[in-house]
Amino acid sequence: MKRLACTLALLPVLLLGTGCRADTEPAVDQQVGDIEATLDAIESEMAGD
């Protein structure tokens, strides 16, 4: 549960970081994919609780 709380606390930082790096589009696409994967993992973990 602590890991889930930490992930949720870091999520806004990741999203803001993605917005600040709009000049490097391929890297942003990769980061967005990573964030989506993280959100999917969070959803799966929450469904398992």
N, C-alpha and C positions, 0 to 999 in steps of 0.2 A: 504494500500500500504506500510505503514511503517513496518507492520508485515512481509510482503513478503520480503522486503529489509533486515530486521534483520535475517530472516530465511536463506536467500541466503548468508549473511555474515557469519553466523555460520556454514554453511554446510562444508566448508573445515576443520574447527576445528573438527567437528564430524568425518569426514572421516580420518583425521590424527590420532585421538584418537582411532579409530577402528584398524588402522594399528599398533599402538603401543601395543595393547593388544592381539596380536596373540596367546599368550600362554594360554588364556582362551577361547577356541573355542566355547563352548555353549553361552557364554556371547557375543562373537563377532557375532555369528549368529543372536542373538536377536537384537543387535545393527544394523546390516545390514538390518534386517527386519524393524526396526524403521526408518532407513534412507530412505528405499524404500517407506514406507508409507508417510513419510514427502515429498518426491519428488512427489509422486502421488497427495498429497494434494496441493502442489504448482502448479502442472500442471493444476489441476482442477480449482484452484483459478485464474490462469492466463487465462484460457479459458473463465472464466466467466467475465473477465474485458473487 
